[in-house]
Amino acid sequence: MKTISIMLFILIHNVSIAQEKKLSIKELDFLIGTWEITFDIYDTHQPENGILFSEKGTQKCFYDLYQNDEPRFITCKGEVVREDGRKRTFQESIRYGNFSGTYERTGIFSNWPATSKELLFYHEDERKFEIRGELDVKDHMLELYEDIYQFSEDYSRFEQRNVANFTDMPITEYNITLTGTGKKIK
């Protein structure tokens, strides 16, 4: 019985320490500002065919949704234009999720009738975001993806690489979907 009591004490102690280490959205302060962004889009099923199209534009990231004067979110709103002139806008909001124990990002897009749901793992020592997400696709398919953002030493630039799997692909096959860049301009 004494062993069980000691184990329960250790477990409760570790849980309370973990709860004290909740991160703040301010840990991601380097995102705040205006970014010049580019995207190269690939056909996930046949990436060997090369880039389908490219987009260029900007996104503005700012603190959003406050509680007791403390921001709980960073929201980034962007607009990109394709070479053929097609414009689209998007919004992605990041918060620290107390239940998931990591950052979460949700995205909505003017060109896509679904909402992305993502877990964002920030590796500060590597200056990297690792994002794992899912997005509904037509005909009841699901896109599972991993998005990596690698930031420069001073966090003024990033390179992005997205690989994805659709439910009509072998489960272990993840192909390139998007590559991109970002440069902070304000």
N, C-alpha and C positions, 0 to 999 in steps of 0.2 A: 504494500500500500504506500509505503514511503517513497518508493521508486516512481510510482504513478504521480504522486503529489509533486515531486521534483520535476518530472517531465512536464506536467501541466504548468508549473511556475515558469519553466524555461520557454515553453510555447507562448504563454500569455505575455511574457516579457519581450520576446522577439516580435510578436505581433504589435505591441505598443511601440517599440522602437521603429518598426517599419512604418507605422502610421505617422510618427513624428517626422519622417523623411519625405513627406509629400512635397513634390516640386511645385514651383510657382510658374505661371505662364511667363513671368519676367525672365526666367532662365533662357528664353528664346528671344530676348530683346534685339538681337542682331538682325532679326527678320523685319523689324519696323523700318519703313521707308518705301521708296519707289524703286522698282527693279525693271530693267530692260530684259525681256525674256525671249527665247526662241524655242521652237519645238520642231523636230523632224519626226513625222508620223510614218510608221511601217504597217504593212498588213501582217498581223500577228500569225496568221495561218501560213503565210509565204513571205517571211522577212527577207529571204534571199533575192526577192525581186527589187529590193532597194527602197528608197524613200518614196512614199506615195505623194506627200506634199509637205511643205514647210509653213510655219506660222511665225510671225514676229509681233511683238507688242510690249505692253507694260503691265505690271501689277503693283498695286499699292497695298502695303500691309500696315495695319494699325491695331491698337488695343481696342477691345470691344466688350460689351456686356459686363458691367461693373456690379460688384456687390460690396457695400460699405466702402466705396471709393477705391476699391482694388479691382483691376481688370481680371476677368476670368478667361477671356478669349483673345486670340489674335486672329483677325479676319483679313484675308487677302482677296482683293477684287481685281480681276484682270480683264484685259481686252486684247485679243490677238487678231491679226489679219493674215489670211492666206495669200499666196501669190496671185490667185485669180480674183482677189478682192473680197472674198467672203469673210465677214467679221463674225466673231463670237465673243461672248463674255462668260465669265465664271466667277464663282465665289467659293473660297475654302476657309473654313473656320477651325482653329486648333484650340484645344483646352487640355488641361491635365485632368484625366479621369481617375477619381479616387477609387472607383470600383475595379477598373482595369489595371491600375498601378502604373500607367504610362500615359503619354500624350495620345489624344485622339483627334482625328481630322475628319471633317465631313465636307463634301463638295457638292455643289449644284452647278449645272452647266446649261447655257442657253441652247446648245445644240444636242443635248442628250436628255431623254425623259426619265432619268433615274438619278438617285442620290448615292454618292460614294460613301462608304463606311470604312474607316481606316484606323489602324493602330500605328502610331509614330514612335519609334524608338530613337532617342537622341543619344549618340555616342560622342560625348563632349571631347574625350581625349583624341578621337579621330576626326573631329569636325564633320560629322556625318549624320544624316537622317536615314533610317531604314524604315520604310513604310510598307506595311502589309495591308492590303485592302481587297474589297469586293465591290462589284458594280453589276447591277442587273442588265441583261442584254435581251433583245427581242427573242421570241419563241421560247421563253422560260429558261434561257441559258444564263449562266453566271460567269462573269470574268473574275478570276482571282489573279492578283498581281503583286509584284514587289517593285517598289520605286526607291531608288537610292539617290540621295543628294549628297554630293561631296563638295564641301565648302573650302575656299582658299584659307590660308593661314589667318588673314585679317577679316574673314567673313564678308568680303566685298564682292565675291563671285562664287558661283557654284556650277557644277556640271551635274546633269540628271540623266538617269538611265532607268527605263521601265521595261520589265519583262512580264508577260502575262500567259495565262492558261484559260481557255474556254472549255466549257463542259463537253464540247464535241471533240476535244483533243485528248490524247493520252494524258493521264493524270500527272505524270512526271515531266511532261513537255512544257517548258516555259520558253517563249520566244520573245525577241525584242519587239516592242510596240512603239516606243518613243525614246528619243534622246533629246536633251535640251540643255540650255545654258541660262544663266542669270548673272546680271551685273548691276550692282547697286548704283543708282544715278542720283539719289537724293537721300 
